[in-house]
Amino acid sequence: MKGSSARLGGITKELRAQWLDTKSYWRDAQCEEFEHRYMEELFASVDRAVTVMEQLDKLLTKIKQDCE
């Protein structure tokens, strides 16, 4: 679980960097609409998912330790 959350976080970080690069060339109302409609929600959802995955990893580790 921990590896997956780290990978998802890394991929999202790369996507953010590429999006910022794209925004430097694409500067119109459609860009802003696309960002608000898709990118902001995507980044917020990924941030929440990574947090939950890290919490699940901690819980699974505790459960494993309790069962040993």
Long-range contacts (C-beta under 8 A, 24 or more apart in sequence): 1-53, 1-56, 1-57, 1-60, 2-53, 2-54, 2-57, 4-53, 5-49, 5-50, 5-53, 5-54, 5-57, 8-46, 8-49, 8-50, 8-53, 9-46, 9-50, 12-43, 12-46, 12-47, 12-50, 16-43
